[in-house]
Amino acid sequence: METRFLRGGWMVAAVLLAVCSAHGGQARLNVAMGQPVLPAEKKNVTYLKVGLTGFSWDRREGHAPLNIAICLDKSGSMSGEKIRHAKNAALAALDRLSSNDIVSVVTFDTHVRVAVPATKLTDRSSVRAAIEDINADGTTALFAGVSKAAEELRKFIDRERVNRIVLLSDGQANVGPASPSDLGALGYSLRKEGISVSTYGLGLDYNEDLMCQLARRSDGNHYFVEKAAELGEVFDKEFGNALSVVAQEVAIKIKCADGIRPVRLLGREGEIAGQRVYVNIASLYAEQEKFVVLEVEVPATDAGRSREVGTVEVSYANMATKTTDKLSSTVSVTFSGHTVECEKAENPKVMASAVSLVTNEESKRATWLRDQGRIEEAQAVLKESGKQALDKAERYNDDALRSQAKFQWRDADDVAKDGMWKDSRKRMINNQSGFDQQEGFKKK
């Protein structure tokens, strides 16, 4: 495998080749096969993983400037403890930002109001006062609230800033567009503008499908916050992520070689067009890996031969150097007639990542089955996928997979408990979102 690096200005790449490093303001590209040695004389289905690890950024040099819109539900159900904790979480988040960051605050109930127009944080006292003055009343115009927050972001939208909406709601969208597909479409359109939406569902009465679709389609994060007192912790995590962004507009293109068939992407959305696969990732954080796992079908090949699987090209906007960086790599497999040789060559990290995402897809299928009232089928899916995950966890010595197997079995019990399904469903979807975003369990 060879990795190449190109660096250029925001619009034009210059010709500069170097080995990619995780330090010195460059991301590290790692392209690997789960099974680099495949059984000969038979068709194989295996996994290709494209991982991109963010470089370290000295915090003494600051951070990529933010353009953040805090979008708060202040409908009647948010009154009391909920709105108090929401305001406290927002105020605490402000303390992490610098005077060069841009903040806006939008509230929504029956109507939408801009409590703080998009502005640099040079006058913190007035922003804090506006947040403290928020009170709860009315119904929930969620779609309009997010749309207005996007309008505020657009005033200062800039590819050199992290443009993000942080949305908090405890209820159903009951004014304006209100379906998961409506909000998912909104999220997708915002993503194309360079805006991500991270959603926080508070309590047990919000619509998790709607909130998750909005986050997923915009490549943001989704959180299930069962108790209002937890808001400070999860807001802190979200703002911490935003402050550690080192790259944006990550575009991954996989060109499969002749004879190699791309089957499906695991976890992330993307486009498969013939032999080419396209995936976009909104943000890359310092010293954290974001990855794509592609399931591929490899034709039968004679023992002793090798075959190129594909070429990977990655570009991203480097927030430290304000350049567009480009990376490329190729990956191949060889073939053996000896099963032991094939098994010994397996890449345990790649295989564990693939198994984890497959297990997560089975969790989604079980959720759908439970929604249809097919409880026994949902249980069977969760139990079998848990068993498969545990078998692979032992094979690859992976503790995260062991935990995932354990919670598949717990979920198998919970889907049969009608009185717990409202809670369990939110937790399951929350965790499914976590695995798709490569953050693992968000709520155990």
C-alpha positions in Angstrom: 0.0 0.0 0.0 1.3 3.4 -0.9 0.0 6.7 0.5 0.5 10.0 -1.4 -0.1 13.5 -0.1 -0.9 16.6 -2.1 -1.3 20.1 -0.5 -2.7 23.2 -2.1 -4.6 26.4 -1.5 -8.4 26.3 -0.8 -9.1 26.2 -4.5 -6.0 24.8 -6.3 -3.7 21.9 -5.2 0.1 22.4 -5.7 2.4 19.5 -6.5 4.0 18.4 -3.3 4.4 14.7 -2.5 5.2 13.4 1.0 4.5 10.5 3.3 1.4 11.4 5.3 1.9 11.9 9.0 -0.5 12.3 11.9 1.5 15.3 13.1 2.7 18.5 11.6 -0.7 19.6 10.4 -1.5 16.6 8.2 -4.1 13.8 8.6 -3.0 10.2 8.4 -4.7 7.9 5.8 -4.8 4.2 6.5 -6.4 1.9 3.9 -6.5 -1.8 4.8 -8.3 -5.0 4.0 -9.8 -7.1 6.7 -8.6 -10.2 5.0 -5.4 -9.4 3.0 -5.0 -13.1 2.2 -8.1 -14.7 0.7 -9.0 -18.4 0.1 -8.1 -19.3 -3.5 -10.4 -20.7 -6.2 -13.6 -19.3 -4.6 -15.6 -16.0 -4.7 -15.0 -14.1 -1.4 -16.9 -11.3 0.3 -14.6 -9.2 2.6 -14.1 -5.7 3.9 -12.1 -2.6 2.9 -11.6 0.0 5.6 -10.6 3.6 4.8 -9.5 5.4 8.0 -8.5 9.0 8.4 -6.9 10.2 11.7 -6.9 13.8 12.6 -3.5 15.5 13.5 -2.8 17.0 16.8 -3.3 20.7 17.2 -1.5 22.7 19.9 -4.4 24.3 21.9 -2.1 27.2 22.8 -2.4 28.2 19.2 -6.2 28.3 19.5 -8.8 26.4 17.5 -10.7 26.5 14.3 -13.1 29.4 14.7 -16.7 28.4 15.3 -20.0 29.6 13.9 -22.5 28.0 16.3 -26.3 28.4 16.5 -27.9 27.1 19.7 -31.5 26.2 18.9 -33.6 25.7 22.0 -37.1 24.3 22.4 -39.0 26.5 24.8 -42.5 25.0 24.4 -44.6 24.5 27.5 -43.3 21.0 28.2 -39.8 22.5 28.7 -40.9 24.6 31.7 -39.3 24.2 35.1 -36.2 22.0 35.5 -35.8 21.3 31.8 -35.5 24.9 30.6 -33.3 25.8 33.6 -30.8 23.0 32.9 -30.9 23.8 29.2 -30.0 27.4 29.8 -27.3 26.5 32.3 -25.8 24.1 29.7 -25.8 26.8 27.0 -24.2 29.3 29.4 -21.5 26.8 30.4 -20.8 26.1 26.7 -20.2 29.8 26.1 -17.4 29.8 28.6 -15.4 27.4 26.3 -15.6 29.8 23.3 -13.3 32.6 22.4 -14.1 36.2 21.3 -13.5 35.2 17.7 -16.2 32.6 17.7 -19.7 33.5 16.4 -22.8 32.5 18.4 -26.5 32.8 17.7 -29.4 31.6 19.9 -32.8 30.7 18.4 -35.8 29.6 20.4 -39.0 28.0 19.2 -42.4 27.2 20.6 -45.5 28.0 18.5 -43.4 30.7 16.9 -39.6 31.2 16.3 -37.6 33.9 17.9 -34.0 35.0 17.4 -32.9 35.6 21.0 -29.3 36.4 20.0 -28.5 37.3 16.3 -25.3 35.8 15.0 -22.5 37.8 16.5 -18.9 37.5 17.7 -18.6 36.8 21.4 -17.1 40.1 22.2 -20.0 41.1 24.4 -20.6 38.0 26.5 -22.7 39.7 29.1 -25.5 40.6 26.6 -25.5 37.0 25.2 -25.7 35.5 28.6 -28.5 37.9 29.6 -30.5 36.9 26.5 -30.2 33.2 27.4 -31.1 33.7 31.0 -34.2 35.6 29.8 -35.7 32.6 28.0 -38.9 31.2 29.3 -41.0 28.2 28.3 -44.5 28.4 26.7 -46.4 27.1 23.6 -46.1 24.2 21.1 -43.2 22.9 19.1 -42.3 24.5 15.7 -39.1 22.4 15.4 -38.6 22.6 11.6 -39.0 26.4 11.6 -36.6 26.6 14.5 -33.9 24.7 12.7 -34.5 26.7 9.5 -34.1 30.0 11.4 -30.9 28.8 13.1 -29.6 28.0 9.6 -30.4 31.5 8.5 -28.3 32.9 11.4 -25.4 30.7 10.5 -25.5 31.8 6.8 -24.8 35.4 7.9 -21.2 34.3 8.6 -20.9 30.9 6.9 -17.3 30.3 6.0 -15.4 27.1 5.1 -12.7 28.3 7.5 -15.2 28.1 10.4 -17.0 25.1 12.0 -20.6 25.7 11.1 -22.9 23.8 13.4 -26.4 23.9 14.8 -27.0 22.5 18.3 -30.7 21.5 18.7 -32.4 20.6 21.9 -36.1 19.5 22.1 -38.1 17.4 24.5 -41.2 16.9 22.3 -42.8 16.1 19.0 -42.7 18.5 16.1 -46.3 19.6 16.0 -46.1 22.8 14.0 -45.0 22.8 10.4 -43.2 19.8 8.7 -43.1 17.0 11.2 -42.0 13.7 9.7 -38.6 12.1 9.9 -38.3 12.4 6.1 -39.0 16.1 6.3 -36.3 16.7 8.9 -33.9 14.3 7.2 -34.3 16.2 3.9 -33.6 19.5 5.8 -30.5 17.9 7.3 -29.2 16.7 4.0 -29.7 20.2 2.4 -27.9 21.8 5.3 -25.0 19.4 5.0 -24.5 20.4 1.3 -24.1 24.0 2.6 -21.4 22.8 5.1 -23.7 22.9 8.1 -24.1 20.0 10.6 -26.9 19.6 13.1 -26.3 17.9 16.4 -29.6 16.9 18.1 -30.4 16.4 21.8 -33.6 14.6 22.6 -34.6 15.3 26.2 -36.8 12.9 28.2 -39.1 10.1 26.9 -41.5 12.1 24.8 -39.5 13.4 21.9 -39.5 11.8 18.4 -36.2 9.9 18.2 -36.7 9.0 14.5 -37.1 12.6 13.6 -34.1 13.9 15.7 -31.8 11.0 14.6 -32.6 11.6 10.9 -31.9 15.3 11.1 -28.5 14.6 12.7 -27.6 11.6 10.5 -28.4 13.3 7.2 -26.4 16.4 8.2 -23.5 14.2 9.6 -24.1 15.6 13.0 -24.4 13.7 16.4 -27.6 12.6 18.1 -28.0 12.2 21.9 -30.7 10.8 24.0 -30.7 12.8 27.3 -33.0 11.0 29.7 -32.6 13.6 32.5 -32.3 17.3 32.3 -29.4 17.3 34.8 -27.3 15.4 32.1 -27.5 18.3 29.6 -24.4 20.0 30.9 -22.2 16.9 30.3 -23.5 16.2 26.8 -23.3 19.9 25.7 -19.7 20.0 27.0 -18.9 16.9 24.9 -20.4 18.4 21.8 -18.7 21.8 22.1 -15.4 19.9 22.9 -15.7 18.1 19.6 -16.5 21.3 17.8 -13.4 23.0 19.3 -11.2 20.1 18.2 -12.1 20.0 14.5 -8.9 19.9 12.4 -10.5 19.1 9.0 -13.8 19.6 7.2 -15.3 18.7 3.8 -13.7 15.3 3.9 -14.4 13.6 0.5 -13.6 9.9 0.0 -13.6 8.3 -3.4 -13.0 4.5 -3.7 -12.5 3.2 -7.2 -12.8 -0.5 -7.2 -10.6 -2.4 -9.7 -12.0 -4.4 -12.5 -13.8 -7.5 -11.3 -14.2 -6.1 -7.7 -17.8 -5.5 -6.9 -18.7 -2.9 -4.1 -21.6 -4.5 -2.2 -22.6 -2.0 0.5 -21.3 0.7 2.9 -21.6 -0.1 6.5 -22.7 2.6 8.9 -22.2 5.7 6.8 -24.3 7.0 3.9 -22.7 7.3 0.5 -23.2 6.6 -3.2 -22.2 3.5 -5.0 -22.1 4.2 -8.8 -20.8 1.2 -10.7 -17.2 0.6 -9.6 -17.0 4.0 -7.7 -18.0 4.7 -4.2 -18.4 8.3 -2.8 -18.6 9.2 0.9 -18.5 12.6 2.6 -17.7 13.3 6.2 -18.4 16.7 7.7 -15.7 16.9 10.3 -12.5 15.3 11.5 -11.4 15.8 15.1 -7.8 16.0 16.5 -6.2 12.6 17.1 -9.5 10.8 16.4 -10.2 8.4 13.5 -13.2 8.5 11.2 -13.6 5.7 8.8 -15.6 4.0 6.1 -16.0 0.3 5.8 -17.0 -1.1 2.4 -18.1 -4.6 1.8 -16.7 -5.9 -1.5 -17.0 -9.1 -3.5 -13.7 -10.5 -4.9 -13.9 -13.1 -7.8 -12.3 -16.5 -7.5 -8.5 -16.3 -8.2 -5.7 -18.9 -8.3 -3.5 -19.5 -5.3 -0.3 -17.5 -5.3 -1.7 -14.6 -7.3 -2.4 -11.1 -6.1 -5.2 -8.8 -7.2 -5.7 -5.0 -6.8 -8.9 -4.3 -4.9 -9.0 -0.5 -5.5 -7.6 3.0 -5.3 -8.7 5.5 -2.6 -8.5 9.2 -3.0 -9.3 11.6 -0.1 -9.4 15.4 0.0 -10.2 17.6 3.0 -10.1 21.2 4.1 -7.2 21.6 6.6 -8.4 24.0 9.3 -4.9 24.7 10.6 -3.1 25.5 7.3 -6.2 26.6 5.4 -5.2 24.4 2.5 -7.0 21.6 0.6 -5.0 18.4 1.3 -5.2 15.4 -0.9 -4.2 11.8 -0.1 -4.3 8.6 -2.2 -3.6 4.9 -1.6 -4.0 1.6 -3.3 -4.8 -1.8 -1.7 -4.5 -5.3 -2.9 -5.1 -8.9 -1.7 -3.3 -12.2 -2.3 -4.7 -15.7 -2.5 -3.8 -18.9 -0.7 -4.9 -22.5 -0.8 -4.2 -22.8 2.9 -7.0 -21.8 5.4 -4.6 -21.3 8.3 -2.5 -18.9 6.2 -5.7 -16.9 5.4 -6.8 -16.7 9.0 -3.4 -15.8 10.3 -3.2 -12.8 8.0 -6.5 -11.3 9.1 -6.4 -7.7 10.3 -8.1 -7.9 13.7 -8.8 -4.1 13.9 -10.4 -3.9 10.5 -12.4 -7.1 11.0 -13.6 -5.9 14.5 -14.8 -2.6 13.0 -16.7 -4.4 10.2 -18.3 -6.9 12.7 -19.3 -4.0 15.0 -21.0 -2.2 12.1 -22.8 -5.3 10.9 -24.0 -5.9 14.4 -25.3 -2.4 14.5 -27.2 -2.9 11.3 -28.8 -6.0 12.9 -29.8 -3.8 15.9 -31.6 -1.4 13.4 -33.3 -4.4 11.8 -34.5 -5.6 15.2 -35.9 -2.1 16.0 -37.9 -2.2 12.8 -39.2 -5.7 13.6 -40.2 -4.6 17.1 -42.1 -1.6 15.7 -44.1 -4.0 13.5 -45.0 -6.0 16.6 -42.8 -8.9 15.6 -41.3 -9.3 19.0 -40.0 -12.8 18.8 -38.3 -12.1 15.4 -36.6 -9.0 16.9 -35.4 -11.0 19.8 -34.0 -13.7 17.6 -32.1 -11.1 15.5 -30.6 -9.5 18.6 -29.6 -12.8 20.2 -28.0 -14.2 17.0 -26.1 -11.0 16.2 -25.0 -10.9 19.9 -23.7 -14.4 19.6 -21.9 -13.7 16.3 -20.3 -10.5 17.8 -19.1 -12.4 20.9 -17.5 -15.2 18.7 -15.7 -12.6 16.7 -14.7 -10.7 19.8 -12.9 -13.7 21.1 -11.3 -14.3 17.7 -10.0 -10.8 17.4 -9.6 -10.2 21.2 -11.7 -7.0 21.1 -13.3 -5.8 24.3 -15.6 -3.3 22.5 -17.2 -6.1 20.6 -17.6 -8.1 23.8 -19.6 -5.2 25.3 -21.6 -4.8 22.1 -22.6 -8.5 22.3 -23.6 -8.1 25.9 -25.9 -5.2 25.1 -27.4 -7.0 22.1 -28.6 -9.7 24.5 -29.9 -7.1 27.0 -31.8 -5.4 24.2 -33.3 -8.8 23.2 -34.8 -9.0 26.7 -36.0 -5.3 26.7 -37.8 -5.5 23.4 -40.3 -7.9 25.0 -41.1 -5.6 27.8 -43.9 -3.3 26.7 -43.6 -1.0 29.6 -39.9 -0.4 28.8 -40.0 -0.1 25.0 -40.4 3.7 25.0 -37.1 4.1 26.9 -35.3 1.1 25.3 -36.1 2.3 21.8 -34.6 5.7 22.4 -31.5 4.1 23.9 -31.1 1.7 21.1 -31.4 4.4 18.4 -29.1 6.6 20.3 -26.5 3.8 20.4 -27.1 3.0 16.7 -26.2 6.6 15.9 -23.1 6.4 18.1 -21.8 3.4 16.2 -22.5 5.0 12.8 -20.5 8.0 14.0 -17.8 5.7 15.4 -18.3 6.9 19.0 -19.6 3.6 20.3 -22.1 3.4 23.2 -23.7 6.7 24.2 -26.0 5.3 26.8 -25.6 1.9 28.5 
